Amino acid sequence: MTVNGAAYCREAFGLTILKNSHKDIRRLRQQTGAATIHGNKFWKSTFLLMDYLLETPPKKRLKVLEVGCGWGLGGIFCAKTFAARVTALDADASVFAFLQHHADINGVKVETWRSRYEKVTRAHLSEFDMLIGADICFWDSMVDPLYNLVRRAKQAGVGRVVLSDPGRPTFGKVAQRCIDKLDADYQMWHVAAPHNTSGLVLEV
């Protein structure tokens, strides 16, 4: 698919990512209405996730679940770079139009799944090899549900859980609990210019 208006999109990590000012994004906003859980734009800590996965690449053709997907660029990156079979999960169905549009312009397929963290069971998680997420713990009320989701994923045999965040205290609480109870690794990560993004990456 050709993307018109090059000044209104960015190229990063092999992906085309539309900016909020792009006419397609404005059109989709008119069609879908406002996102209700901060899925209203591309969040830059996804660059941390992408860069980290390039440094520690997964095997090809894994089944990947992106949780709190928003526009789904983390999952789209995995589909394009690692030939992953991706399912993108979000509680807000309005984000899926933006996700599908980005999947189309980047030439990949992504399945979507509307659900909250609490509703994702061990049986569901056992179908996946890797769980990813970026910028997905921005309220205190999300700390317990996200930690419990990660715990269920490991109980279900998910091989890798990789999450990134700009460094919110809420994410730090999840990370520390994962370190204490799930033998997780938690580190600062920086992506240099032109993306200029810093934050935290958690791997369980």
MIDREN-196370 format. One record per residue: x, y, z of N, C-alpha, C in turn; residue in one letter. Coordinates in steps of 0.05 Angstrom, whole numbers, plus 32768, in hexadecimal, padded with zeros to 4 digits. Layout:
N
+------+------+------+------+------+------+------+------+------+---------+
!  n_x !  n_y !  n_z ! ca_x ! ca_y ! ca_z !  c_x !  c_y !  c_z ! residuo !
+------+------+------+------+------+------+------+------+------+---------+
!    X !    Y !    Z !    X !    Y !    Z !    X !    Y !    Z !       a !
...
+------+------+------+------+------+------+------+------+------+---------+
//
This chain:
204
+------+------+------+------+------+------+------+------+------+---------+
!  n_x !  n_y !  n_z ! ca_x ! ca_y ! ca_z !  c_x !  c_y !  c_z ! residuo !
+------+------+------+------+------+------+------+------+------+---------+
! 8011 ! 7FE8 ! 8000 ! 8000 ! 8000 ! 8000 ! 8012 ! 8019 ! 8000 !       m !
! 800B ! 802C ! 7FEF ! 801A ! 8046 ! 7FEE ! 800E ! 8059 ! 8003 !       t !
! 8020 ! 8066 ! 8012 ! 8018 ! 807A ! 8026 ! 801D ! 8095 ! 801B !       v !
! 8008 ! 80A5 ! 8017 ! 800B ! 80C0 ! 800E ! 8012 ! 80D2 ! 8025 !       n !
! 8020 ! 80E8 ! 801F ! 8027 ! 80FC ! 8034 ! 803E ! 80F3 ! 8044 !       g !
! 8056 ! 80F0 ! 8038 ! 806E ! 80E6 ! 8046 ! 8075 ! 80F8 ! 805D !       a !
! 806F ! 8112 ! 805D ! 8075 ! 8123 ! 8073 ! 8066 ! 811D ! 808C !       a !
! 8051 ! 810C ! 8089 ! 8040 ! 8106 ! 80A0 ! 8043 ! 80E9 ! 80A9 !       y !
! 805A ! 80DD ! 80A2 ! 805F ! 80C2 ! 80AC ! 807D ! 80C0 ! 80B2 !       c !
! 8085 ! 80AC ! 80C1 ! 80A1 ! 80A7 ! 80C7 ! 80A8 ! 808A ! 80C0 !       r !
! 80C1 ! 8086 ! 80BA ! 80CC ! 806C ! 80B4 ! 80DE ! 8064 ! 80CB !       e !
! 80D9 ! 804D ! 80D8 ! 80E8 ! 8045 ! 80EF ! 80E8 ! 8027 ! 80F1 !       a !
! 80FF ! 801B ! 80F5 ! 8101 ! 7FFE ! 80FA ! 80F3 ! 7FEE ! 80E4 !       f !
! 80F5 ! 7FF8 ! 80CB ! 80EA ! 7FEA ! 80B5 ! 80CC ! 7FEE ! 80B1 !       g !
! 80C0 ! 7FFF ! 80C1 ! 80A3 ! 8004 ! 80C0 ! 809D ! 8020 ! 80B7 !       l !
! 8085 ! 8023 ! 80AA ! 807A ! 803E ! 80A6 ! 8065 ! 8043 ! 80BC !       t !
! 8068 ! 8059 ! 80CA ! 8057 ! 8060 ! 80E0 ! 804B ! 807C ! 80DB !       i !
! 8031 ! 807C ! 80D9 ! 8023 ! 8096 ! 80D3 ! 8022 ! 80A8 ! 80EB !       l !
! 8026 ! 80C2 ! 80E7 ! 8024 ! 80D5 ! 80FC ! 8006 ! 80DD ! 8100 !       k !
! 8001 ! 80E9 ! 8117 ! 7FE5 ! 80F1 ! 811D ! 7FDA ! 8104 ! 8108 !       n !
! 7FEC ! 8113 ! 80FB ! 7FE2 ! 8127 ! 80E8 ! 7FDD ! 811B ! 80CC !       s !
! 7FE3 ! 8102 ! 80C8 ! 7FDF ! 80F5 ! 80AE ! 7FC1 ! 80F4 ! 80A8 !       h !
! 7FB9 ! 80F8 ! 808F ! 7F9D ! 80F9 ! 8088 ! 7F8F ! 80DF ! 808E !       k !
! 7F9D ! 80C8 ! 808B ! 7F90 ! 80AF ! 8091 ! 7F89 ! 80AC ! 80AF !       d !
! 7F9B ! 80B6 ! 80C0 ! 7F96 ! 80B5 ! 80DC ! 7F7F ! 80C8 ! 80E4 !       i !
! 7F7E ! 80DF ! 80D8 ! 7F68 ! 80F1 ! 80DD ! 7F4D ! 80E5 ! 80D4 !       r !
! 7F4E ! 80D7 ! 80BD ! 7F36 ! 80CA ! 80B3 ! 7F2D ! 80B4 ! 80C6 !       r !
! 7F3F ! 80A4 ! 80CF ! 7F38 ! 808E ! 80E1 ! 7F2D ! 8098 ! 80FB !       l !
! 7F38 ! 80AE ! 8105 ! 7F2E ! 80BA ! 811D ! 7F11 ! 80C3 ! 811A !       r !
! 7F0B ! 80CE ! 8103 ! 7EEF ! 80D6 ! 80FD ! 7EDC ! 80BE ! 80FC !       q !
! 7EE6 ! 80A8 ! 80F2 ! 7ED6 ! 8090 ! 80EF ! 7ED2 ! 8081 ! 8109 !       q !
! 7EE7 ! 8080 ! 811A ! 7EE7 ! 806F ! 8132 ! 7EE1 ! 807E ! 814B !       t !
! 7EE5 ! 8098 ! 814C ! 7EE2 ! 80A7 ! 8165 ! 7EFB ! 80A5 ! 8175 !       g !
! 7EFA ! 80B1 ! 818D ! 7F12 ! 80B3 ! 819E ! 7F17 ! 8098 ! 81AC !       a !
! 7F31 ! 8091 ! 81AD ! 7F39 ! 807A ! 81BC ! 7F35 ! 8080 ! 81DA !       a !
! 7F2E ! 806B ! 81E9 ! 7F27 ! 806E ! 8205 ! 7F3D ! 8067 ! 8219 !       t !
! 7F52 ! 8058 ! 8210 ! 7F66 ! 804F ! 8222 ! 7F82 ! 8056 ! 8217 !       i !
! 7F85 ! 806F ! 820E ! 7F9F ! 8079 ! 8205 ! 7FA9 ! 806C ! 81EC !       h !
! 7F98 ! 8060 ! 81DC ! 7FA1 ! 8055 ! 81C3 ! 7F9E ! 8068 ! 81AC !       g !
! 7FA4 ! 8082 ! 81B2 ! 7F9E ! 8097 ! 819F ! 7FB6 ! 80A0 ! 818E !       n !
! 7FCD ! 8091 ! 8191 ! 7FE4 ! 8099 ! 8181 ! 7FF9 ! 8082 ! 8184 !       k !
! 800F ! 8085 ! 8175 ! 8026 ! 8074 ! 8178 ! 8037 ! 807D ! 8190 !       f !
! 803C ! 806B ! 81A3 ! 804C ! 8071 ! 81BA ! 8069 ! 8069 ! 81B7 !       w !
! 807B ! 807B ! 81BC ! 8097 ! 8077 ! 81B4 ! 80A6 ! 8061 ! 81C3 !       k !
! 809C ! 8058 ! 81D9 ! 80AA ! 8042 ! 81E6 ! 80A8 ! 8028 ! 81D6 !       s !
! 8097 ! 8028 ! 81C2 ! 8097 ! 8011 ! 81AF ! 80B2 ! 800F ! 81A1 !       t !
! 80BF ! 8026 ! 819D ! 80DA ! 8026 ! 8191 ! 80EE ! 8016 ! 81A3 !       f !
! 80EA ! 8019 ! 81BE ! 80FB ! 800A ! 81D0 ! 80F7 ! 7FEC ! 81CC !       l !
! 80DE ! 7FE4 ! 81CA ! 80D7 ! 7FC8 ! 81C5 ! 80E3 ! 7FBE ! 81AB !       l !
! 80E0 ! 7FCD ! 8196 ! 80EB ! 7FC5 ! 817C ! 8109 ! 7FC2 ! 817D !       m !
! 8117 ! 7FD6 ! 8188 ! 8134 ! 7FD6 ! 8189 ! 813E ! 7FBE ! 819A !       d !
! 8131 ! 7FBA ! 81B0 ! 8139 ! 7FA4 ! 81C2 ! 8136 ! 7F89 ! 81B4 !       y !
! 8120 ! 7F85 ! 81A5 ! 811C ! 7F6C ! 8197 ! 812F ! 7F69 ! 8180 !       l !
! 8138 ! 7F7E ! 8174 ! 814E ! 7F7C ! 8160 ! 8168 ! 7F73 ! 816D !       l !
! 816D ! 7F7C ! 8185 ! 8185 ! 7F74 ! 8193 ! 8183 ! 7F58 ! 819E !       e !
! 816B ! 7F4F ! 81A5 ! 8167 ! 7F34 ! 81B0 ! 8151 ! 7F27 ! 81A0 !       t !
! 8155 ! 7F20 ! 8187 ! 8140 ! 7F18 ! 8175 ! 8133 ! 7EFE ! 817D !       p !
! 8118 ! 7EFC ! 817A ! 810B ! 7EE3 ! 817E ! 810E ! 7ED1 ! 8165 !       p !
! 8107 ! 7EB8 ! 8168 ! 8107 ! 7EA6 ! 8151 ! 80F2 ! 7EB0 ! 813D !       k !
! 80F5 ! 7EA7 ! 8124 ! 80E1 ! 7EAE ! 810F ! 80C7 ! 7E9F ! 8113 !       k !
! 80B2 ! 7EAC ! 810A ! 8097 ! 7E9F ! 8108 ! 808B ! 7E97 ! 8123 !       r !
! 8092 ! 7EA5 ! 8138 ! 8086 ! 7EA0 ! 8152 ! 8069 ! 7EAA ! 8152 !       l !
! 8059 ! 7EA0 ! 8164 ! 803F ! 7EAB ! 8169 ! 8042 ! 7EC0 ! 817F !       k !
! 803B ! 7ED9 ! 8178 ! 8040 ! 7EF0 ! 818A ! 8026 ! 7EFD ! 8191 !       v !
! 8023 ! 7F03 ! 81AB ! 800C ! 7F12 ! 81B5 ! 8016 ! 7F2E ! 81BE !       l !
! 800C ! 7F43 ! 81B1 ! 8011 ! 7F5E ! 81BA ! 7FFA ! 7F67 ! 81CB !       e !
! 7FFF ! 7F6D ! 81E5 ! 7FEA ! 7F76 ! 81F7 ! 7FEA ! 7F94 ! 81FA !       v !
! 7FD2 ! 7F9F ! 81FD ! 7FCF ! 7FBC ! 81FE ! 7FDA ! 7FC9 ! 81E5 !       g !
! 7FD2 ! 7FBD ! 81CE ! 7FE0 ! 7FC2 ! 81B5 ! 7FDE ! 7FDE ! 81AA !       c !
! 7FC8 ! 7FED ! 81B0 ! 7FC4 ! 8007 ! 81A3 ! 7FC5 ! 8004 ! 8185 !       g !
! 7FD7 ! 8013 ! 8178 ! 7FD9 ! 8012 ! 815B ! 7FE8 ! 7FF9 ! 8151 !       w !
! 7FF3 ! 7FE9 ! 8164 ! 7FFD ! 7FCF ! 815D ! 8018 ! 7FCF ! 814F !       g !
! 8028 ! 7FE4 ! 8152 ! 8041 ! 7FE5 ! 8143 ! 8056 ! 7FD0 ! 814D !       l !
! 8054 ! 7FC9 ! 8167 ! 8066 ! 7FB5 ! 8171 ! 8061 ! 7F9A ! 8164 !       g !
! 8048 ! 7F92 ! 8162 ! 8041 ! 7F79 ! 8155 ! 8046 ! 7F7A ! 8137 !       g !
! 8040 ! 7F91 ! 812B ! 8046 ! 7F94 ! 810E ! 8064 ! 7F91 ! 8108 !       i !
! 8074 ! 7F9C ! 811A ! 8091 ! 7F99 ! 8117 ! 8099 ! 7F7C ! 8119 !       f !
! 808E ! 7F6D ! 812C ! 8094 ! 7F51 ! 812E ! 808B ! 7F41 ! 8116 !       c !
! 8074 ! 7F48 ! 810B ! 806A ! 7F3A ! 80F3 ! 807D ! 7F3F ! 80DC !       a !
! 8085 ! 7F58 ! 80D9 ! 8095 ! 7F5F ! 80C1 ! 80B2 ! 7F56 ! 80C4 !       k !
! 80BE ! 7F59 ! 80DC ! 80DA ! 7F54 ! 80E0 ! 80E0 ! 7F36 ! 80E5 !       t !
! 80CF ! 7F29 ! 80F4 ! 80D4 ! 7F0E ! 80FD ! 80BF ! 7EFA ! 80F2 !       f !
! 80AF ! 7F02 ! 80DF ! 809A ! 7EF1 ! 80D3 ! 8088 ! 7EE5 ! 80E9 !       a !
! 8083 ! 7EF4 ! 80FE ! 8073 ! 7EEA ! 8114 ! 8056 ! 7EE9 ! 810C !       a !
! 8047 ! 7ED7 ! 8118 ! 802A ! 7ED6 ! 8116 ! 801F ! 7EE5 ! 812E !       r !
! 8014 ! 7EFC ! 8129 ! 800F ! 7F0F ! 813F ! 7FF1 ! 7F12 ! 8144 !       v !
! 7FEA ! 7F12 ! 815E ! 7FCF ! 7F1A ! 8167 ! 7FD3 ! 7F32 ! 8179 !       t !
! 7FC3 ! 7F47 ! 8174 ! 7FC5 ! 7F60 ! 8182 ! 7FAC ! 7F64 ! 8194 !       a !
! 7FB0 ! 7F68 ! 81AD ! 7F9B ! 7F69 ! 81C1 ! 7F98 ! 7F85 ! 81CC !       l !
! 7F80 ! 7F8F ! 81CE ! 7F7B ! 7FA9 ! 81DB ! 7F5E ! 7FA8 ! 81E6 !       d !
! 7F5A ! 7FB7 ! 81FC ! 7F3F ! 7FB9 ! 8207 ! 7F2E ! 7FCC ! 81F7 !       a !
! 7F3A ! 7FDE ! 81E7 ! 7F2C ! 7FF2 ! 81D8 ! 7F2B ! 7FEB ! 81BB !       d !
! 7F15 ! 7FE2 ! 81B1 ! 7F13 ! 7FD9 ! 8195 ! 7F17 ! 7FF0 ! 8181 !       a !
! 7F15 ! 8009 ! 818A ! 7F19 ! 801F ! 8177 ! 7F35 ! 8021 ! 816C !       s !
! 7F49 ! 8014 ! 8179 ! 7F64 ! 8016 ! 8170 ! 7F69 ! 8004 ! 8158 !       v !
! 7F58 ! 7FF0 ! 8154 ! 7F5E ! 7FDC ! 8140 ! 7F5E ! 7FE6 ! 8123 !       f !
! 7F4F ! 7FFB ! 811E ! 7F4F ! 8007 ! 8103 ! 7F6A ! 8013 ! 80FD !       a !
! 7F77 ! 8020 ! 8111 ! 7F91 ! 802B ! 810D ! 7FA6 ! 8015 ! 810A !       f !
! 7FA3 ! 8000 ! 811A ! 7FB5 ! 7FE9 ! 8118 ! 7FB3 ! 7FDC ! 80FC !       l !
! 7F9B ! 7FD7 ! 80F3 ! 7F98 ! 7FC9 ! 80D9 ! 7FA2 ! 7FDA ! 80C2 !       q !
! 7F9F ! 7FF5 ! 80C4 ! 7FA9 ! 8006 ! 80B0 ! 7FC8 ! 8005 ! 80AF !       h !
! 7FD4 ! 8005 ! 80C6 ! 7FF2 ! 8003 ! 80C7 ! 7FFB ! 7FE7 ! 80BE !       h !
! 7FEC ! 7FD3 ! 80C5 ! 7FF3 ! 7FB8 ! 80BA ! 7FF2 ! 7FB7 ! 809C !       a !
! 7FDE ! 7FC4 ! 8091 ! 7FDB ! 7FC5 ! 8073 ! 7FF2 ! 7FD3 ! 8066 !       d !
! 7FF9 ! 7FEB ! 8070 ! 800D ! 7FFB ! 8063 ! 8029 ! 7FEF ! 8067 !       i !
! 802C ! 7FDD ! 807B ! 8045 ! 7FCF ! 8080 ! 8045 ! 7FB3 ! 8075 !       n !
! 8030 ! 7FAB ! 8068 ! 802F ! 7F91 ! 805A ! 802F ! 7F78 ! 806B !       g !
! 8021 ! 7F7A ! 8082 ! 8020 ! 7F62 ! 8094 ! 8003 ! 7F5E ! 809C !       v !
! 7FFE ! 7F46 ! 80A8 ! 7FE4 ! 7F3F ! 80B3 ! 7FE6 ! 7F3D ! 80D1 !       k !
! 7FD3 ! 7F48 ! 80DF ! 7FD2 ! 7F46 ! 80FC ! 7FB5 ! 7F41 ! 8105 !       v !
! 7FB1 ! 7F2D ! 8115 ! 7F97 ! 7F27 ! 8121 ! 7F92 ! 7F3A ! 8138 !       e !
! 7F79 ! 7F40 ! 813D ! 7F72 ! 7F52 ! 8154 ! 7F60 ! 7F43 ! 8167 !       t !
! 7F62 ! 7F4C ! 8181 ! 7F53 ! 7F3F ! 8196 ! 7F4C ! 7F54 ! 81AB !       w !
! 7F32 ! 7F59 ! 81AE ! 7F2A ! 7F6D ! 81C3 ! 7F27 ! 7F5E ! 81DD !       r !
! 7F37 ! 7F67 ! 81F1 ! 7F35 ! 7F5B ! 820B ! 7F44 ! 7F6C ! 821F !       s !
! 7F3D ! 7F69 ! 8238 ! 7F4D ! 7F75 ! 824E ! 7F61 ! 7F60 ! 8258 !       r !
! 7F76 ! 7F69 ! 8265 ! 7F8A ! 7F57 ! 8270 ! 7F7E ! 7F41 ! 8281 !       y !
! 7F6B ! 7F49 ! 8291 ! 7F5F ! 7F36 ! 82A5 ! 7F51 ! 7F1E ! 8297 !       e !
! 7F48 ! 7F22 ! 827F ! 7F39 ! 7F0E ! 8271 ! 7F4A ! 7EFA ! 8261 !       k !
! 7F64 ! 7EFF ! 8260 ! 7F76 ! 7EEE ! 8250 ! 7F7F ! 7ED7 ! 8262 !       v !
! 7F77 ! 7EBF ! 825C ! 7F7C ! 7EA8 ! 826D ! 7F96 ! 7E9A ! 8266 !       t !
! 7F9E ! 7E88 ! 8277 ! 7FB5 ! 7E77 ! 8271 ! 7FB1 ! 7E66 ! 8258 !       r !
! 7F98 ! 7E5D ! 8254 ! 7F92 ! 7E4E ! 823C ! 7F97 ! 7E5F ! 8223 !       a !
! 7F8E ! 7E78 ! 8224 ! 7F93 ! 7E8A ! 820D ! 7FB1 ! 7E8D ! 8209 !       h !
! 7FBF ! 7E93 ! 821F ! 7FDB ! 7E9A ! 821D ! 7FEC ! 7E82 ! 8214 !       l !
! 7FE3 ! 7E6A ! 8219 ! 7FF2 ! 7E52 ! 8211 ! 7FF5 ! 7E50 ! 81F3 !       s !
! 7FE5 ! 7E5F ! 81E4 ! 7FE6 ! 7E5E ! 81C6 ! 7FFD ! 7E70 ! 81BB !       e !
! 800B ! 7E7F ! 81CC ! 801F ! 7E92 ! 81C3 ! 803B ! 7E8B ! 81CD !       f !
! 804E ! 7E93 ! 81BD ! 806B ! 7E8F ! 81C3 ! 8077 ! 7EA7 ! 81D1 !       d !
! 806D ! 7EBF ! 81CB ! 8078 ! 7ED8 ! 81D6 ! 8062 ! 7EEC ! 81DA !       m !
! 8065 ! 7EFB ! 81F0 ! 8052 ! 7F11 ! 81F6 ! 8062 ! 7F2A ! 81F7 !       l !
! 8058 ! 7F3F ! 81E9 ! 8065 ! 7F59 ! 81E9 ! 8052 ! 7F6F ! 81F0 !       i !
! 805C ! 7F86 ! 81F8 ! 804C ! 7F9E ! 81FE ! 805D ! 7FB6 ! 8202 !       g !
! 8052 ! 7FCD ! 81FB ! 8060 ! 7FE7 ! 81FF ! 804D ! 7FFC ! 8209 !       a !
! 8055 ! 800A ! 821E ! 8044 ! 8020 ! 8229 ! 8029 ! 8015 ! 8232 !       d !
! 8029 ! 8000 ! 8242 ! 8010 ! 7FF3 ! 8249 ! 8009 ! 7FF3 ! 8266 !       i !
! 8018 ! 8003 ! 8276 ! 8012 ! 8004 ! 8293 ! 8014 ! 8020 ! 829D !       c !
! 7FFF ! 8030 ! 8297 ! 8000 ! 804D ! 829C ! 7FED ! 8055 ! 82B3 !       f !
! 7FDD ! 8042 ! 82BE ! 7FCC ! 8048 ! 82D5 ! 7FD3 ! 8034 ! 82EB !       w !
! 7FCF ! 803D ! 8304 ! 7FD4 ! 802B ! 831B ! 7FC2 ! 8012 ! 8319 !       d !
! 7FAA ! 8016 ! 830F ! 7F97 ! 7FFF ! 830D ! 7FA0 ! 7FEA ! 82F9 !       s !
! 7FB5 ! 7FEF ! 82E9 ! 7FBF ! 7FDC ! 82D6 ! 7FD6 ! 7FCB ! 82E1 !       m !
! 7FE1 ! 7FD2 ! 82F7 ! 7FF8 ! 7FC4 ! 8302 ! 7FF2 ! 7FA6 ! 8307 !       v !
! 7FDE ! 7FA1 ! 8317 ! 7FD7 ! 7F85 ! 831E ! 7FCE ! 7F75 ! 8306 !       d !
! 7FBC ! 7F80 ! 82F5 ! 7FB4 ! 7F71 ! 82DD ! 7FCB ! 7F6A ! 82CA !       p !
! 7FDE ! 7F7D ! 82C7 ! 7FF5 ! 7F77 ! 82B5 ! 8008 ! 7F63 ! 82C1 !       l !
! 800E ! 7F66 ! 82DA ! 8020 ! 7F52 ! 82E7 ! 8013 ! 7F36 ! 82E6 !       y !
! 7FF9 ! 7F35 ! 82EC ! 7FEC ! 7F1B ! 82EB ! 7FEB ! 7F0F ! 82CF !       n !
! 7FE8 ! 7F20 ! 82BB ! 7FE9 ! 7F16 ! 829F ! 8005 ! 7F0B ! 8299 !       l !
! 801A ! 7F18 ! 82A1 ! 8035 ! 7F0E ! 829C ! 8039 ! 7EF4 ! 82AB !       v !
! 8030 ! 7EF2 ! 82C4 ! 8033 ! 7ED9 ! 82D3 ! 8024 ! 7EC2 ! 82C6 !       r !
! 800B ! 7EC8 ! 82BC ! 7FFC ! 7EB3 ! 82AF ! 800B ! 7EAA ! 8295 !       r !
! 8017 ! 7EBE ! 8287 ! 8025 ! 7EB7 ! 826E ! 803C ! 7EA4 ! 8274 !       a !
! 804B ! 7EA9 ! 8289 ! 8061 ! 7E97 ! 828F ! 8057 ! 7E7C ! 8298 !       k !
! 8041 ! 7E7B ! 82A7 ! 8035 ! 7E62 ! 82AF ! 802B ! 7E52 ! 8297 !       q !
! 8023 ! 7E61 ! 8282 ! 8018 ! 7E54 ! 826A ! 802E ! 7E4B ! 8257 !       a !
! 8047 ! 7E51 ! 825D ! 805D ! 7E48 ! 824C ! 8065 ! 7E5C ! 8237 !       g !
! 805C ! 7E75 ! 8239 ! 8065 ! 7E89 ! 8226 ! 8084 ! 7E8D ! 822A !       v !
! 8093 ! 7E8A ! 8214 ! 80B0 ! 7E8A ! 8216 ! 80BC ! 7EA5 ! 821E !       g !
! 80B1 ! 7EBB ! 8213 ! 80BC ! 7ED5 ! 8219 ! 80A5 ! 7EE9 ! 821D !       r !
! 80A9 ! 7EFB ! 8231 ! 8098 ! 7F12 ! 8235 ! 80AB ! 7F2A ! 8234 !       v !
! 80A6 ! 7F3D ! 8221 ! 80B7 ! 7F54 ! 821F ! 80A5 ! 7F6D ! 821F !       v !
! 80A9 ! 7F7F ! 8232 ! 8099 ! 7F97 ! 8236 ! 80AB ! 7FAF ! 8238 !       l !
! 80A2 ! 7FC5 ! 822C ! 80B2 ! 7FDE ! 822E ! 80A0 ! 7FF5 ! 8238 !       s !
! 80AD ! 8009 ! 8243 ! 809F ! 8020 ! 824F ! 80B2 ! 8037 ! 8251 !       d !
! 80A8 ! 8050 ! 8251 ! 80BA ! 8067 ! 8254 ! 80C4 ! 806A ! 8270 !       p !
! 80BA ! 805B ! 8284 ! 80C4 ! 805D ! 829F ! 80B0 ! 8065 ! 82B4 !       g !
! 8097 ! 805F ! 82AF ! 8082 ! 8067 ! 82C3 ! 8085 ! 8057 ! 82DD !       r !
! 807F ! 8063 ! 82F3 ! 807F ! 8054 ! 830D ! 806E ! 803B ! 830C !       p !
! 8057 ! 803D ! 82FF ! 8045 ! 8026 ! 82FD ! 8053 ! 800E ! 82F0 !       t !
! 8061 ! 8013 ! 82DA ! 806F ! 7FFE ! 82CC ! 8086 ! 7FF4 ! 82DE !       f !
! 8093 ! 8005 ! 82ED ! 80A8 ! 7FFD ! 82FF ! 809D ! 7FEA ! 8314 !       g !
! 8085 ! 7FEE ! 831D ! 8079 ! 7FDB ! 8331 ! 8076 ! 7FBF ! 8324 !       k !
! 806C ! 7FBE ! 830C ! 8069 ! 7FA5 ! 82FE ! 8084 ! 7F97 ! 82FA !       v !
! 8097 ! 7FA7 ! 82F1 ! 80B2 ! 7F9C ! 82EC ! 80BE ! 7F91 ! 8306 !       a !
! 80BC ! 7FA0 ! 831C ! 80C8 ! 7F96 ! 8335 ! 80BB ! 7F7C ! 833E !       q !
! 80A1 ! 7F7B ! 833B ! 8093 ! 7F62 ! 8343 ! 809C ! 7F4B ! 8332 !       r !
! 80A0 ! 7F50 ! 8318 ! 80A9 ! 7F3B ! 8306 ! 80C6 ! 7F32 ! 830D !       c !
! 80D7 ! 7F45 ! 8314 ! 80F2 ! 7F3F ! 831D ! 80F1 ! 7F2D ! 8336 !       i !
! 80E1 ! 7F35 ! 8349 ! 80E0 ! 7F27 ! 8363 ! 80D4 ! 7F0B ! 8360 !       d !
! 80C1 ! 7F08 ! 834F ! 80B1 ! 7EEF ! 834F ! 80B4 ! 7EDE ! 8335 !       k !
! 80BE ! 7EEB ! 831F ! 80BE ! 7EDC ! 8306 ! 80DA ! 7EDC ! 82F9 !       l !
! 80EE ! 7EE4 ! 8307 ! 810A ! 7EE3 ! 82FD ! 810D ! 7EF4 ! 82E4 !       d !
! 8102 ! 7F0C ! 82E4 ! 8102 ! 7F1D ! 82CD ! 811C ! 7F2D ! 82CB !       a !
! 8121 ! 7F39 ! 82B3 ! 8137 ! 7F4B ! 82AF ! 812B ! 7F66 ! 82A7 !       d !
! 8136 ! 7F7B ! 82B3 ! 812B ! 7F96 ! 82B0 ! 8142 ! 7FAA ! 82AC !       y !
! 8141 ! 7FB9 ! 8296 ! 8158 ! 7FCA ! 8290 ! 8150 ! 7FE3 ! 8282 !       q !
! 8161 ! 7FF7 ! 8284 ! 815E ! 8010 ! 8275 ! 8165 ! 800A ! 8258 !       m !
! 8157 ! 8017 ! 8246 ! 815C ! 8014 ! 8229 ! 815A ! 802F ! 821B !       w !
! 816C ! 8033 ! 8208 ! 816C ! 804D ! 81FA ! 816E ! 8048 ! 81DC !       h !
! 815D ! 8056 ! 81CD ! 815E ! 8055 ! 81B0 ! 8168 ! 8070 ! 81A6 !       v !
! 817D ! 8070 ! 8197 ! 818B ! 8089 ! 8190 ! 817B ! 8098 ! 817A !       a !
! 8186 ! 80AF ! 8172 ! 817A ! 80BF ! 815D ! 8176 ! 80AE ! 8144 !       a !
! 8162 ! 80B3 ! 8134 ! 814F ! 80C9 ! 8136 ! 8137 ! 80C5 ! 8149 !       p !
! 8136 ! 80AD ! 8156 ! 811F ! 80A7 ! 8166 ! 8121 ! 80B2 ! 8183 !       h !
! 8139 ! 80B3 ! 818E ! 813F ! 80C0 ! 81A7 ! 812A ! 80B8 ! 81BD !       n !
! 812A ! 809E ! 81C3 ! 8117 ! 8093 ! 81D6 ! 8126 ! 8084 ! 81EC !       t !
! 811F ! 8089 ! 8205 ! 812B ! 807A ! 821B ! 8115 ! 8070 ! 822D !       s !
! 811B ! 805A ! 823B ! 8107 ! 804F ! 824D ! 8111 ! 8035 ! 8258 !       g !
! 80FE ! 8023 ! 825E ! 8103 ! 800A ! 826C ! 80F9 ! 7FF3 ! 825C !       l !
! 8107 ! 7FDD ! 825C ! 80FF ! 7FC4 ! 824F ! 80FF ! 7FAE ! 8264 !       v !
! 80E9 ! 7F9F ! 8266 ! 80E6 ! 7F89 ! 8278 ! 80E4 ! 7F70 ! 8267 !       l !
! 80F5 ! 7F5C ! 826E ! 80F2 ! 7F41 ! 8261 ! 80EE ! 7F2D ! 8277 !       e !
! 80DA ! 7F1C ! 8273 ! 80D4 ! 7F07 ! 8286 ! 80D7 ! 7EEC ! 8277 !       v !
+------+------+------+------+------+------+------+------+------+---------+
//
